[in-house]
Amino acid sequence: MFEGSYLHGEDCFAIHSRLKFTWWENNVTIDWPFVAFYKVRLSDGKIIRYNEYWDTEDT
């Protein structure tokens, strides 16, 4: 589920999303919000840095 993007300067942005699924074996639902951080080289638009933060504290 895509929740929105955030800009930080002209070459950095983040996308807030979440991974949600249910394991069919035990009917456990996993719901992990995460943020993906990107840094882009402006000359050609290539992503030069990528990082993730997963909020798995409650699982």
C-alpha positions as CSV (number, residue, x, y, z in Angstrom):
1,M,0.0,0.0,0.0
2,F,1.5,3.3,-1.1
3,E,0.9,6.1,1.4
4,G,2.8,9.0,0.0
5,S,6.2,10.6,-0.8
6,Y,8.3,13.1,1.0
7,L,10.9,15.4,-0.5
8,H,14.1,16.6,1.2
9,G,16.0,18.9,-1.1
10,E,16.1,18.5,-4.8
11,D,17.9,15.1,-4.9
12,C,16.5,13.2,-1.9
13,F,13.1,11.7,-1.2
14,A,11.3,9.0,0.8
15,I,8.3,6.9,0.2
16,H,6.2,5.7,3.1
17,S,4.5,2.3,2.5
18,R,3.6,-0.9,4.2
19,L,3.9,-4.6,3.6
20,K,0.8,-6.5,4.6
21,F,0.0,-10.2,4.1
22,T,-1.5,-13.2,5.9
23,W,0.4,-16.5,6.2
24,W,-2.0,-19.2,5.0
25,E,-0.3,-21.9,7.1
26,N,-1.2,-20.3,10.5
27,N,-3.5,-17.4,9.5
28,V,-1.2,-14.8,11.0
29,T,-1.4,-11.3,9.5
30,I,1.9,-9.4,9.1
31,D,1.5,-5.6,8.8
32,W,4.9,-3.9,8.6
33,P,5.1,-0.2,7.8
34,F,8.3,0.9,6.2
35,V,10.0,3.9,4.6
36,A,12.3,3.7,1.6
37,F,14.9,6.5,1.3
38,Y,16.4,7.5,-2.1
39,K,19.2,9.8,-3.2
40,V,19.2,10.6,-6.9
41,R,22.1,11.9,-9.1
42,L,20.5,15.0,-10.8
43,S,22.6,14.8,-14.0
44,D,21.0,11.5,-15.2
45,G,18.2,10.8,-12.7
46,K,19.9,7.5,-11.5
47,I,19.3,6.4,-8.0
48,I,22.7,6.4,-6.2
49,R,21.7,5.5,-2.7
50,Y,18.8,3.5,-1.2
51,N,18.0,2.6,2.4
52,E,15.0,1.1,4.2
53,Y,13.6,1.5,7.7
54,W,11.1,-1.2,8.8
55,D,8.9,-0.7,11.8
56,T,8.7,-4.3,13.1
57,E,8.5,-3.4,16.8
58,D,5.1,-5.0,17.4
59,T,5.7,-8.3,15.6
